[in-house]
Amino acid sequence: MIKACPTELKLTVRSDSLATLGALSKGAISERKRVRSAGRPWLNFCRKEIINRHDGVNLEHVSSHKGTSTVEQKGNDFADLLANHYRRRNQNKPDIEYFTDSEERFILVHEEKNIQGDPRGYLKTLEKKVMLSTWRGKPTQGKFVSKFPTQVLTQAKRVWKWSIEAGEGHAWLYYIFGVCQWLPVNHRVHYSGKDDDKGDSGTDRKSDMRKCILCLTGDVENAEHLTRCPALAAEHEDLALSVIETMKRWKIPSSNWNIIPL
């Protein structure tokens, strides 16, 4: 349609696909992005005409499946009917050539699936799966991410954003150390000490150095102990009250129940 319309006429292109409109509105792109672009056979076919016409092409979004009360919705509904008509009419005919004459003739395939979008994004997804699998395989470092995979990754994005906004790079490092149980607690700092290192009283000095020095429970200070240490009771209570107030403000069901800290 864009290639057939005379250049002196202004053209309005309406579509119910935001992805299509977003791809058409990008304008000139680099060669690397052009080859990696999703839907490149049809998109690159008309990209030059859109760039040359510049202000002569107006892109508009039309919401689909919301009735036919407007002219735009009627046109979009009729376009769907035409597309389905020709799809059904030609579904039993022999396949036609997929590529255009000016298009690179290659398709990326992984595990018998055609990669339709940007291969870089697809490769990053595969890399993420491998890294998560390796992380979960760690008995200690992967404990939290194995139990709460979605929450850990979502919170990681938030902490990264907050760290950049506040200019606090150490906050991002603290989150990584915390979620991997690498915080410098006594258990980890003195983990490599010798078991036969005895004190003056004959006690195991290594075990003593691993204990929490903030409380009198005699428990080993590790990441789990930080959530239940009596010396941090005030901080635990503040956190619980903050969670309760947030749940009430969001009107979450059962938010009136009291949360008892560990």
MITORPA-240180 format. One record per atom (N, C-alpha, C): residue in one letter; x, y, z. Coordinates in steps of 0.001 Angstrom, whole numbers, padded with zeros to 6 digits, always signed. Each point is the difference from the previous one (the first is absolute). Layout:
N
AXYZ/...
END
This chain:
262
M+000832-001202+000000/M-000832+001202+000000/M+000870+001256+000000/I+001044+000017+000826/I+000882+001167+000066/I+000753+000164-001302/K+000442-001101-000599/K+000758+000086-001256/K-000903+000382-001168/A-001299-000365+000069/A-000908+000282-001110/A-000579+001400+000055/C-000028+000636+001153/C-000604+001322+000145/C+000911+001064-000615/P-000523+000911-000794/P+000824+001079-000574/P+000680+000822+001092/T+001201+000455-000286/T+000801+000690+001013/T-000594+001353+000387/E-000783+000625-000860/E-000539+001323+000311/E-001216-000071+000925/L-000533-001180+000240/L-001169-000148+000858/L+000428-000387+001416/K-000712+000547+000966/K+000248-000374+001388/K-000736-001306+000303/L+000655-000870+000772/L-000528-001334+000253/L-000095-000242+001508/T-001140-000525+000432/T-000187-000385+001402/T-000090-001523+000072/V+000920-000588+000748/V+000054-001456+000158/V-000542-000345+001387/R-001079-000771+000031/R-000602-000414+001269/R+000201-001498+000177/S+000354-000398+001234/S+000241-001404+000301/S-000356-000270+001454/D-000427-001261+000271/D-000287-000377+001386/D+001219-000618+000685/S+001145+000001-000673/S+001232-000573+000543/S+000956+001115+000408/L+000209+000156+001298/L+000952+001006+000482/L+001422-000354-000396/A+000311-001299-000075/A+001340-000419-000399/A+000293+000421-001441/T-001006-000129-000871/T+000180+000407-001400/T+000208+001501-000113/L-000822+000761+000700/L+000134+001458-000050/L+001330+000449+000589/G+000423-000646+001074/G+001285+000354+000592/G+001156-000292-000932/A-000066-001137-000716/A+001063-000337-000942/A+000034+000957-001183/L-001177+000411-000486/L-000050+000908-001146/L+000461+001409+000361/S-000162+000392+001250/S+000320+001371+000399/S+001468+000203+000360/K+000811-001034-000043/K+001408+000136+000405/K+000826+000776-001011/G-000414+000004-001255/G+000763+000733-001001/G+001268-000737-000387/A+001053+000778-000316/A+001262-000592-000442/A+000672-000731+001157/I+000488-001202-000267/I+000704-000788+000994/I+001295-000522-000595/S+000881-000485+000850/S+001283-000503-000464/S-000182-001330-000725/E+001056-000417-000708/E-000058-001247-000741/E-000167-001195+000944/R+000666+000046+001142/R-000114-001104+000963/R-001431-000120+000522/K-000627+001139+000314/K-001371-000045+000489/K-000975-000384-001109/R+000309+000401-001225/R-000893-000329-001111/R-000071-001509-000210/V+001142-000677+000059/V+000018-001444-000198/V-000667-000721+001165/R+000118+000590+001222/R-000557-000651+001185/R-001458+000356+000242/S-000559+000931-000741/S-001344+000487+000290/S-001040-001085-000227/A-001021+000008+000877/A-001096-000959-000137/A-000852+000351-001213/G-000465-001025-000717/G-000818+000230-001186/G+000757+000711-001099/R+001297-000279-000128/R+000805+000760-000954/R-000426-000157-001464/P-000574-001142-000453/P-000373-000079-001415/P-000994+001070-000424/W-001015+000277+000830/W-000990+001016-000394/W+000381+001381+000493/L+000642+000066+001176/L+000333+001306+000564/L+001075+000705-000821/N+001053-000710-000347/N+001065+000614-000791/N-000434+000279-001431/F-001069-000670-000421/F-000500+000200-001358/F-000553+001409-000192/C-000592+000576+001071/C-000621+001323-000124/C+000686+001058+000872/R+001097-000355+000668/R+000643+000957+000903/R+000530+001226-000764/K+000576-000213-001162/K+000573+001104-000768/K-001068+001008-000390/E-001178-000484-000414/E-001081+000908-000402/E-000490+000820+001194/I-000082-000607+001187/I-000452+000726+001187/I+000994+001107+000350/I+001289-000299-000110/I+001023+001007+000316/I-000042+001141-001007/N-000161-000321-001283/N-000009+001041-001033/N-001227+000898+000108/R-001128-000570+000374/R-001228+000797+000100/R-000040+000819+001281/H+000679-000445+001044/H+000163+000727+001265/H-001360+000426+000566/D-000367+001268-000178/D-001245+000514+000579/D-001239-000403-000793/G+000187-000679-001121/G-001152-000375-000825/G-000701-001248+000468/V+000542-000708+001025/V-000604-001227+000504/V-000305+000178+001474/N-001270-000161+000349/N-000438+000117+001391/N-000421-001379+000503/L+000572-000424+001132/L-000291-001315+000570/L-000973+000151+001163/E-001084-000777-000002/E-001009+000053+001053/E-000334-001404+000477/H-000250-000120+001306/H-000366-001296+000586/H-001520-000097+000136/V-000527-001158-000365/V-001431-000275+000116/V-000177-001205+000912/S-000736+000162+001079/S-000228-001104+000926/S-000900-001043-000652/S+000400-001258+000121/S-000770-001084-000614/S-000963-000621+000998/H-001023-000647-000526/H-000993-000740+000796/H-000695+000903+001027/K-000278+001227-000388/K-000733+000925+000869/K-001205+000593-000714/G-000584-000791-000884/G-001184+000445-000711/G+000324+000630-001337/T-001050+000487-000660/T+000147+000646-001311/T-000764+001319-000008/S+000162+000763+001073/S-000739+001254+000109/S+000642+001125-000800/T+001281-000078-000277/T+000687+001061-000742/T+000399-000515-001379/V+000329+000951-000865/V+000431-000367-001356/V+001296-000793+000039/E+000906+000391+000897/E+001291-000687+000109/E-000199-001453+000432/Q-000896-000220+000980/Q-000248-001357+000479/Q-000662-000856-001078/K-000892+000606-000772/K-000623-000735-001103/K+001038-000407-001035/G+000918+000912-000312/G+001045-000327-000970/G+000930-001085+000501/N+000340+000048+001283/N+000871-001027+000572/N-000688-001358+000020/D-001309-000010+000310/D-000750-001255+000010/D-000093-000592-001404/F-000181+000871-000999/F-000082-000486-001381/F+001358-000531-000464/A+001091+000627+000458/A+001340-000489-000359/A+000240-001388+000584/D-000478-000247+001209/D+000122-001328+000602/D-000795-001030-000799/L-001208+000385-000446/L-000809-000918-000799/L+000693-000365-001312/L+000606+001000-000659/L+000716-000273-001249/L+001196-000913+000233/A+000758+000271+001082/A+001181-000821+000283/A-000386-001454+000269/N-001054-000204+000778/N-000443-001366+000288/N-000558-000687-001248/H-000660+000778-000866/H-000550-000567-001233/H+001103-000549-000890/Y+001047+000810-000249/Y+001082-000452-000874/Y+000848-001070+000677/R+000082+000017+001338/R+000737-001051+000695/R-000681-001348-000179/R-001338-000030+000157/R-000735-001259-000177/R-000013-000452-001459/R-000066+000947-000924/R-000088-000363-001411/R+001300-000600-000519/N+001128+000427+000566/N+001298-000429-000517/N+000722-000993+000900/Q-000669-000490+001067/Q+000723-000851+000935/Q+000342-001371-000581/N-000723-000444-001015/N+000284-001293-000622/N+000835+000113-001273/K+000401+001198-000358/K+000805+000191-001207/K+001485-000180+000330/P+000812-000265-001023/P+001449-000162+000233/P+000604+001266+000603/D+001044-000190+000796/D+000667+001138+000624/D+000672+000866-001053/I-000007+001314+000254/I+000667+000936-000902/I+001324+000431+000619/E+000794+000670-000786/E+001306+000451+000473/E-000175+000972+001163/Y+000732-000247+001093/Y-000138+000831+001196/Y+000731+001326-000139/F+001194-000024-000563/F+000838+001202-000059/F-000311+000835-001230/T+000231+001300+000138/T-000050+000897-001148/T+001339-000066-000730/D+000029+000587-001196/D+001214-000083-000816/D+001185+000713+000645/S-000273+001056+000754/S+001082+000792+000575/S+000331-000381+001441/E-000580-001089+000510/E+000169-000363+001406/E+001075-001060+000176/E+000722+000059+001143/E+000984-001034+000320/E-000718-001325+000225/R+000490-001045-000620/R-000705-001283+000022/R+000569-000896+001100/F-000338+000346+001222/F+000383-000858+001120/F-001045+000133+001098/I-000188-001076+000741/I-000910-000048+001144/I+000741-000681+001148/L+000007+000622+001143/L+000645-000584+001167/L-000946-000999+000652/V+000497-001202+000276/V-000804-001074+000567/V+000710-000538+001228/H-000762-000214+001069/H+000541-000612+001217/H-001000-001010+000523/E+000445-001252+000135/E-000852-001083+000466/E-001290-000085-000813/E+000152+000055-001323/E-001096-000132-000959/E-001017+001135+000107/K+000395+001124+000560/K-000875+001173+000086/K+000647+001165-000746/N-000788+000665-000842/N+000488+001178-000703/N+000026+001197+000947/I+001124+000704+000024/I+000138+001184+000841/I-000526+001193-000793/Q-001177+000494+000379/Q-000668+001046-000757/Q+000523+001388+000349/G+000335+000232+001252/G+000408+001326+000433/G+001498+000198-000041/D+000479+000910+000841/D+001409+000330+000070/D+000762-001195+000580/P+000974-000560-000734/P+000741-001157+000532/P+000804+000338+001245/R+000398+001268+000164/R+000741+000364+001205/R-000859-000180+001251/G-001241+000414-000078/G-000903-000189+001124/G-000245-001472+000283/Y-000116-000798-001060/Y-000218-001433+000191/Y+001218-000654+000637/L+001201+000388-000445/L+001228-000558+000562/L+000174+000414+001459/K-000399+001226+000339/K+000072+000433+001391/K-000945-000817+000871/T-001172-000364-000560/T-000933-000840+000748/T+000595-001374+000276/L+000659-000581-001000/L+000650-001293+000201/L+001125+000104+001025/E+000772+001086-000090/E+001090+000200+000951/E-000533+000138+001427/K-001125+000700+000136/K-000612+000180+001311/K-000434-001334+000590/K-000565-000883-000831/K-000433-001315+000486/K+001190-000828+000476/V+001101+000048-000755/V+001192-000764+000392/V+000574+000526+001308/M+000074+001317+000134/M+000551+000599+001211/M-000876-000294+001214/L-001333+000048-000179/L-000897-000323+001103/L+000123-001465+000418/S+000164-000885-000996/S+000169-001410+000306/S+001279-000239+000796/T+001070+000689-000385/T+001262-000126+000729/T-000118+000571+001405/W-000679+001149+000105/W-000181+000644+001305/W-000816-000883+000942/R-001072-000581-000502/R-000843-000856+000844/R+000730-001267+000440/G+001005-000406-000767/G+000748-001193+000361/G+000930+000191+001181/K+000233+001250+000418/K+000844+000260+001156/K-000794-000268+001281/P+000522-000820+000908/P-000773-000355+001196/P-000302+001181+000908/T+000937+000937+000126/T-000202+001144+000894/T-000376+001252-000774/Q+000799+000358-001012/Q-000257+001226-000755/Q-001321-000042-000749/G-000462-001187-000384/G-001240-000109-000769/G-001228-000300+000828/K+000112+000099+001321/K-001119-000356+000871/K-001178+000948-000190/F+000252+001308+000005/F-001083+000979-000117/F-000619+000003-001395/V+000850-000044-001045/V-000531+000080-001362/V-000747-001278-000374/S+000322-001125+000646/S-000740-001236-000261/S-001404+000066+000588/K-000139+000637+001166/K-001306+000114+000641/K-000835+001133-000586/F+000653+001120-000333/F-000736+001187-000467/F+000638+000539-001291/P-000058-000749-001115/P+000678+000456-001230/P-000552+001296-000563/T-001322+000131-000019/T-000604+001215-000564/T+000270+001211+000876/Q-000158-000166+001314/Q+000181+001129+000918/Q+001444+000489+000002/V+000954-000927-000032/V+001421+000388+000039/V+000370+000821-001234/L-000441-000436-001184/L+000344+000718-001233/L-000736+001328-000095/T-001257+000027+000445/T-000750+001262-000022/T+000617+001021+000940/Q+000365-000448+001192/Q+000621+000906+000956/Q+001368+000454-000487/A+000698-000844-000738/A+001302+000388-000533/A-000127+001197-000945/K-001055+000002-000831/K-000222+001138-000893/K-000295+001272+000791/R-000781-000144+001077/R-000327+001172+000811/R+001234+000559+000689/V+000804-000889+000604/V+001199+000453+000704/V+000974+000651-000970/W+000124-000551-001209/W+000877+000587-001017/W-000462+001422-000339/K-001308+000176-000163/K-000543+001323-000310/K+000214+000966+001149/W-000295-000464+001232/W+000171+000869+001165/W+001470+000379+000197/S+000899-000927-000234/S+001428+000270+000178/S+000484+001061-000979/I-000491-000069-001242/I+000396+000996-001004/I-000575+001368+000354/E-001273+000034+000385/E-000637+001277+000337/E+000668+000665+001207/A+000404-000808+000981/A+000623+000550+001200/A+001514+000130-000125/G+000580-000549-001063/G+001448+000050-000159/G+000732-000833+001039/E-000639-001082+000443/E+000588-000863+001024/E+000293-001378-000614/G+001195-000146-000545/G+000365-001280-000582/G+000137-001102+001028/H+000350+000377+001232/H+000162-001011+001044/H-001334-000651+000365/A-001105+000707-000205/A-001310-000586+000286/A-000267-001188-000927/W+000411+000115-001260/W-000172-001104-000950/W+000877-001183+000400/L+001225+000273+000410/L+000889-001064+000451/L-000550-000669+001264/Y-000568+000801+000890/Y-000565-000553+001237/Y-001141-000968-000323/Y-000825+000350-000991/Y-001102-000892-000373/Y+000537-001317-000557/I+001014+000080-000852/I+000580-001216-000576/I+000566-000884+001102/F+000746+000614+000922/F+000581-000767+001093/F-001097-000604+000882/G-001060+000760+000233/G-001067-000489+000865/G-000761-001149-000617/V-000378+000119-001278/V-000817-001030-000630/V+000809-001268-000264/C+001328+000132-000061/C+000868-001170-000175/C+000576-000501+001325/Q-000429+000616+001095/Q+000488-000354+001334/Q+001516+000151+000093/W+000495+001110-000533/W+001424+000317+000050/W+000296+001164+000949/L-000968+000416+000789/L+000241+001103+000928/L+001079-000402+001010/P+000827+000949+000426/P+001125-000330+000906/P-000442-000278+001426/V-000891-000967+000176/V-000391-000417+001344/V+001111-000871+000577/N-000041-000218+001292/N+001070-000751+000665/N+000159-001409-000564/H-001122-000633-000353/H+000074-001354-000534/H+000827-000045-001278/R-000169+001002-000863/R+000734+000002-001265/R+001420+000516+000168/V+000181+001017+000833/V+001338+000571+000181/V+000957-001027+000593/H-000500-000788+000932/H+000850-000979+000686/H-000263-001420-000467/Y-000519-000141-001212/Y-000352-001325-000510/Y+001235-000864-000237/S+001099+000624-000437/S+001199-000761-000358/S+000970-000167+001158/G-000419+000305+001239/G+000888-000170+001138/G+000242-001462+000305/K+001039-000285+000759/K+000357-001376+000337/K-000873-000505+001148/D-000470-001221-000128/D-000846-000579+001037/D+000758-000268+001297/D+001314-000238-000072/D+000767-000336+001194/D+000630+001218+000658/D-000494+001197-000407/D+000521+001228+000594/D-000687+000211+001351/K+000651-000365+001095/K-000577+000056+001325/K+000371+001286+000726/G-000927+000474+000792/G+000262+001166+000824/G+000696-000381+001296/D+000193+001007+000847/D+000676-000255+001270/D-000795-000936+000888/S-001321+000026-000116/S-000850-000844+000830/S-000238-001375-000598/G+000612-000270-001153/G-000171-001295-000642/G-001193-000084-000919/T-000747+001083-000164/T-001165+000008-000892/T+000440+000208-001437/D-000887-000360-000922/D+000267+000158-001431/D-000132+001474-000363/R+001133+000629-000292/R-000026+001437-000288/R-000754+000289-001303/K+000077-000909-000956/K-000699+000205-001267/K-001506+000090+000224/S-000554-000890+000817/S-001431+000030+000290/S-000390+001265+000744/D+000852+000444+000915/D-000292+001222+000737/D-000020+001217-000914/M+000906+000050-000946/M+000084+001154-000902/M-001171+000039-000973/R-000650-001151-000228/R-001151-000024-000898/R-001274+000469+000683/K-000021+000051+001315/K-001217+000339+000725/K-000317+001485-000126/C-001282+000313+000159/C-000454+001392-000074/C+000470+000741+001255/I+000589+001168-000197/I+000486+000796+001122/I-001008+001063+000424/L-001153+000037-000674/L-001023+000988+000333/L-000993-000531+001019/C-000167-001307+000075/C-000972-000592+000923/C+000683-001044+000869/L-000720-000562+000943/L+000531-000980+000936/L-000551-001394-000251/T-000549-000242-001196/T-000574-001309-000288/T+001058-001054-000290/G+001190+000430-000414/G+001048-000950-000354/G-000174-000599-001379/D-000933+000544-000805/D-000218-000517-001348/D+001090+000478-000938/V+000223-000781-001051/V+000950+000396-001036/V-000584+001164-000791/E+000803+001019-000223/E-000479+001172-000742/E+000125-000266-001493/N-001116-000353-000623/N-000072-000164-001446/N-001140+000858-000536/A-000281-000124-001306/A-001039+000835-000609/A-001368-000281+000602/E-000273-001243+000354/E-001288-000337+000589/E-000136+000568+001411/H+001114+000028+000755/H-000060+000512+001376/H-000318+001493+000018/L+000402+000722-001065/L-000275+001432-000038/L-001493+000291+000015/T-000807-000946-000493/T-001450+000218-000045/T-000691-000332+001316/R+000731-000577+000955/R-000616-000394+001268/R+000823+000395+001221/C+001065+000758-000189/C+000870+000386+001117/C-000767+000913+000968/P-000048-000323+001290/P-000721+000836+000971/P+000550+001412+000100/A+001276+000179-000281/A+000596+001336+000085/A-000534+000932-001074/L-000598-000568-001065/L-000553+000807-001086/L-001526-000002+000038/A-000557-000229+001186/A-001460-000081+000136/A-000680+001289-000430/A+000584+001145+000329/A-000612+001284-000374/A-000072+000140-001516/E+001068-000365-000693/E+000010+000077-001466/E-001014-000963-000601/H-000107-001213+000585/H-000977-000960-000508/H-001426+000511+000187/E-000260+000622+001124/E-001342+000522+000268/E-000336+001152-000939/D+000970+000885-000250/D-000224+001108-000939/D-000319-000529-001396/L+000709-001050-000419/L-000242-000588-001316/L-001398-000601-000073/A-000398-000727+001059/A-001333-000607+000010/A-001096+001057-000044/L+000165+001073+000786/L-001003+001071+000001/L-000071+000688-001360/S+001148+000186-000639/S+000020+000627-001322/S-000739-000859-001023/V+000203-001328+000082/V-000692-000902-000922/V-001505+000040+000229/I-000414+000001+001277/I-001427+000033+000330/I-000640+001287-000510/E+000645+001143+000221/E-000544+001275-000460/E-000103+000044-001515/T+000992-000551-000684/T-000039-000019-001468/T-001139-000880-000500/M-000193-001158+000630/M-001090-000894-000402/M-001354+000639+000235/K-000143+000741+001100/K-001262+000686+000263/K-000225+001115-001013/R+001064+000712-000351/R-000145+001093-000968/R-000389-000530-001374/W+000495-001175-000347/W-000359-000629-001277/W-001299-000780+000078/K-000604-000076+001209/K-001276-000709+000215/K+000088-001460-000422/I+001084-000643+000425/I+000184-001418-000285/I-000869-000816+000954/P-000700-001032-000494/P-000830-000824+000893/P+000811-000580+001154/S-000643-000067+001171/S+000624-000532+001227/S+001177+000847+000467/S+000037+001259-000406/S+001107+000863+000417/S-000099+000411+001476/N-001131-000272+000619/N-000153+000331+001429/N+000636-001049+000922/W+000423-001111-000581/W+000669-001005+000804/W+001355+000506+000446/N+000382-000290+001215/N+001291+000412+000518/N+001099-000927-000509/I+001114+000613-000401/I+001153-000762-000444/I+000968-000135+001175/I+000275-001226+000388/I+000889-000238+001123/I+001411-000267-000527/P+000952+000875+000295/P+001366-000221-000485/P+000600-001282+000565/L+000988-000539-000717/L+000649-001215+000475/L+000712+000218+001324/
END
